[in-house]
Amino acid sequence: MKPADPSVPPVRRLGLADVPHCLDLAQDRSWPREERKWRLLLENGEGFGIDAPDGRGLAGTAVLTRYGTTAAAVGMMLVASRYGGRGLGRRLLEHVLAEAGDATVFLCATEYGRPLYEKLGFETVGVVEARVGRFHAGDGPYGEADPGRNATRLAEPGRDLAALCALDVKVFGADRSRLLARLFAFAEQVRVAERDGEITGYGAAWRSGDRLFVGPVVAEDDATVRTLVTGLARGADVRIRLDLHRRHEELVSWFDGHGLARSSTTSFMVHGGRPLPGDRSRLVASFMSALG
């Protein structure tokens, strides 16, 4: 193992006061300056960073988000361009893995970051495809979807949160109730799909910068996905982004036909070859790549 560079400060916890430096670091790596996203991640998860030896903000960051004790997501792995090749990314990731303990750890990796993750024991188990564009709903209140069989409505936290969390834990295989409770305040809207009085799916839309993110999306079939996405994206005055888990191949042409073209892809990776908990077949789109 390459020894730590003694000139580089140790890994430390990040707080909300570090958000401006996180935004500067993101911009340095040509990522957007997404203050709402960083604040949510640092409030809901554990941020770690390395201060830049030259005193100019942060040299690197990573965020660990725990879901109960069984699963954890790693996101916002960034190293300042001027400190590339000095082992900071490895040091941050090793620190985060130690903090995660026995949890199943997963992340979304760009082609640039994947070699490091593979060296530290991550394996690719899927592909996440960013779909971006102006959404074209089509005719009728829900486009092509069948509103009779797959009706959706705005969710209400007091009425729906418990049932929504119960569905999510079956799909995700870990307790995300804390994050989902925050979702109602964070998102522009949360919608649920119902059949015979039972919630069969849900989705949310939230703004970051000049885009409306649609996610998470959880649904039992394609018709429900189409109805949820149409209800969330219809009439949006900005470009939409949705992070689609590529196993849902049958939905690709539908997204293409409604203005959401493939923008980029990332590898969905799990540490140590461990099986993912839950029934991921119903997890259609991520909340955001940093949250899995």
C-alpha positions in Angstrom: 0.0 0.0 0.0 1.3 3.5 -0.9 2.1 5.4 2.3 0.1 8.5 3.1 1.6 11.8 1.9 2.8 13.5 5.2 2.2 16.9 3.6 -1.5 16.2 3.2 -3.9 16.7 6.2 -5.8 13.8 7.6 -9.4 12.9 6.7 -11.9 14.8 8.8 -15.7 15.1 9.1 -17.4 17.7 7.0 -20.3 19.9 8.1 -22.6 22.4 6.5 -20.0 25.1 6.9 -18.0 23.2 4.4 -20.6 23.4 1.7 -19.0 26.5 -0.1 -15.7 24.5 -0.4 -17.6 21.4 -1.6 -19.2 23.6 -4.4 -15.8 25.0 -5.4 -14.3 21.4 -5.5 -17.2 20.2 -7.6 -16.7 23.1 -10.0 -13.0 22.3 -10.3 -14.0 18.9 -11.6 -16.6 20.3 -14.0 -19.5 19.1 -11.8 -22.4 21.5 -11.3 -22.6 23.7 -8.1 -25.6 21.9 -6.5 -26.0 23.4 -3.1 -29.3 21.8 -2.2 -27.9 18.3 -3.0 -24.8 18.9 -0.9 -26.8 20.1 2.0 -29.2 17.1 1.9 -26.3 14.7 1.7 -24.3 16.3 4.6 -27.5 16.5 6.8 -28.6 13.0 6.1 -25.2 11.3 5.8 -21.6 11.5 6.9 -19.3 13.7 4.9 -15.6 13.3 4.9 -12.9 15.5 3.5 -9.2 16.3 3.2 -8.2 20.0 3.5 -6.0 21.3 0.7 -2.4 21.7 1.9 -2.2 25.0 0.0 -5.1 26.3 2.2 -7.4 26.7 -0.8 -10.5 24.8 0.4 -10.8 21.1 0.1 -8.5 18.6 -1.7 -11.1 15.8 -1.6 -14.5 14.7 -0.4 -16.7 11.6 0.0 -20.1 11.1 1.6 -21.3 7.9 3.3 -25.1 7.5 3.6 -26.2 4.6 5.9 -29.5 2.8 5.5 -29.9 1.2 8.9 -27.0 -1.2 9.6 -27.3 -3.3 6.5 -26.5 -1.1 3.6 -24.6 2.1 2.8 -24.1 4.3 -0.3 -20.9 6.2 -1.1 -21.1 9.3 -3.2 -19.5 12.7 -4.0 -16.0 11.1 -4.4 -14.0 14.1 -5.6 -10.3 15.0 -5.6 -9.2 18.5 -6.7 -7.5 18.4 -10.1 -4.3 19.9 -8.7 -4.0 17.0 -6.3 -4.7 14.1 -8.7 -2.4 11.1 -8.6 -1.4 11.6 -4.9 -3.5 8.8 -3.5 -6.2 11.1 -1.9 -9.1 9.3 -3.5 -7.8 5.9 -2.2 -7.3 7.3 1.3 -10.8 8.7 1.4 -12.4 5.6 0.1 -10.5 3.3 2.5 -11.6 5.6 5.4 -15.3 5.5 4.3 -15.2 1.7 4.0 -13.8 1.4 7.5 -16.6 3.7 8.8 -19.2 1.6 7.0 -18.3 -1.6 8.9 -20.3 -4.7 8.0 -22.8 -2.9 5.8 -23.2 -3.8 2.1 -21.5 -0.8 0.4 -22.4 0.4 -3.1 -21.8 3.3 -5.4 -22.1 4.6 -8.9 -18.8 4.9 -10.7 -17.7 6.9 -13.8 -15.2 5.4 -16.1 -12.6 7.6 -14.6 -13.2 6.4 -11.0 -13.9 2.7 -11.7 -10.3 1.5 -11.7 -9.8 2.7 -8.2 -13.0 1.1 -7.0 -12.0 -2.2 -8.6 -8.6 -2.1 -6.8 -10.4 -1.7 -3.5 -12.8 -4.6 -4.0 -15.8 -3.2 -5.8 -17.5 -5.2 -8.5 -19.9 -4.0 -11.2 -23.4 -5.4 -10.9 -25.4 -3.1 -13.2 -25.5 0.1 -15.2 -27.3 3.4 -14.4 -28.2 5.5 -17.3 -28.8 9.3 -16.9 -31.8 10.3 -19.0 -31.9 14.1 -19.7 -34.2 16.3 -21.8 -37.5 18.2 -22.0 -40.3 15.8 -21.2 -43.1 15.4 -23.8 -46.1 14.0 -22.0 -48.2 13.2 -25.1 -52.0 13.3 -25.2 -54.3 12.9 -22.2 -53.7 13.6 -18.5 -51.1 10.8 -18.3 -49.8 10.4 -21.8 -49.7 6.7 -22.7 -50.4 5.3 -19.3 -53.7 3.9 -18.1 -55.0 6.2 -15.4 -57.8 3.7 -14.5 -55.5 0.8 -13.6 -52.5 2.8 -12.5 -53.9 6.0 -10.9 -51.5 8.2 -9.1 -52.0 11.1 -6.7 -50.0 13.5 -4.6 -48.7 11.8 -1.5 -49.3 13.2 2.0 -46.7 12.5 4.7 -49.2 11.9 7.5 -51.3 9.6 5.4 -48.7 7.8 3.3 -45.3 7.9 4.8 -45.6 4.6 6.8 -46.9 2.7 3.8 -44.4 4.2 1.5 -41.5 3.2 3.8 -42.9 -0.3 4.1 -42.9 -0.7 0.4 -39.5 0.8 0.0 -37.8 -1.5 2.5 -39.1 -4.5 0.6 -37.6 -3.1 -2.6 -34.4 -1.5 -1.3 -33.8 -4.1 1.4 -32.7 -1.6 4.0 -34.3 1.1 6.1 -34.4 4.4 4.3 -37.2 5.9 6.4 -35.1 8.8 7.6 -34.3 9.8 4.1 -37.9 9.3 2.8 -39.2 11.5 5.6 -36.9 14.2 4.4 -38.1 13.7 0.9 -41.5 15.3 1.5 -39.8 18.6 2.4 -37.0 18.4 -0.1 -39.1 17.5 -3.2 -41.3 19.6 -5.4 -43.8 16.7 -5.2 -44.1 13.1 -4.2 -46.6 10.9 -5.9 -47.9 7.4 -5.1 -49.6 4.8 -7.2 -52.5 2.9 -5.7 -54.6 -0.1 -6.6 -57.5 -1.3 -4.4 -56.4 1.1 -1.7 -52.8 -0.2 -1.5 -49.7 1.8 -2.5 -47.9 -0.1 -5.3 -45.3 2.5 -6.2 -44.1 6.0 -5.6 -41.9 8.7 -7.2 -40.6 12.1 -6.4 -39.4 15.2 -8.4 -36.9 17.7 -6.9 -35.0 20.7 -8.2 -31.3 21.2 -8.3 -29.9 24.1 -10.3 -31.6 24.4 -13.6 -32.9 20.8 -13.7 -35.8 18.8 -12.3 -34.6 15.4 -11.0 -37.2 12.6 -11.1 -36.3 10.0 -8.5 -36.5 7.8 -6.7 -39.1 5.8 -8.8 -40.3 2.5 -7.4 -43.0 0.6 -9.2 -44.3 -2.9 -9.8 -44.7 -2.7 -13.6 -44.0 -0.5 -16.6 -47.4 1.0 -16.8 -47.1 2.3 -13.3 -43.6 3.8 -14.1 -45.0 5.6 -17.1 -47.9 7.1 -15.0 -45.7 8.2 -12.1 -43.0 9.7 -14.4 -45.6 11.5 -16.5 -47.4 12.9 -13.4 -44.0 14.1 -12.0 -42.5 15.6 -15.1 -45.5 16.8 -17.0 -45.5 20.6 -17.5 -42.0 21.1 -16.1 -40.4 24.3 -17.3 -36.9 23.0 -17.2 -34.9 20.0 -18.4 -35.6 16.7 -16.6 -33.0 14.2 -15.4 -33.8 10.6 -14.4 -31.2 8.0 -13.3 -32.6 4.8 -14.9 -31.3 1.4 -13.8 -30.6 -0.2 -17.2 -32.2 -3.5 -16.4 -35.5 -1.9 -17.3 -34.7 -2.2 -21.0 -38.4 -2.2 -22.0 -38.7 1.4 -20.8 -35.8 2.7 -22.9 -37.8 3.4 -26.0 -40.6 5.0 -24.0 -38.1 7.5 -22.5 -36.5 8.1 -25.9 -40.0 8.9 -27.3 -40.8 11.3 -24.6 -37.7 13.5 -24.9 -35.4 11.9 -22.3 -32.3 10.8 -24.2 -29.3 9.0 -22.7 -26.8 11.5 -21.5 -24.2 9.4 -19.7 -23.8 6.0 -18.0 -22.2 4.9 -14.7 -21.4 1.5 -13.3 -23.4 0.4 -10.3 -20.8 -1.3 -8.1 -21.0 -3.3 -4.8 -18.1 -3.9 -2.5 -16.8 -7.4 -1.9 -19.1 -9.1 -4.3 -21.9 -9.2 -1.7 -25.5 -9.7 -2.8 -27.7 -6.6 -2.8 -30.6 -6.8 -0.3 -34.2 -6.4 -1.3 -36.1 -6.8 -4.6 -34.3 -4.4 -6.8 -36.4 -5.3 -9.9 -38.9 -2.7 -8.7 -36.3 0.0 -8.2 -36.5 1.9 -11.5 -34.7 5.1 -10.8 -32.4 6.3 -8.1 -33.0 9.3 -5.8 -29.6 10.5 -7.0 -26.4 8.7 -7.9 -24.8 9.6 -4.6 -27.6 7.7 -2.7 -27.7 4.5 -4.8 
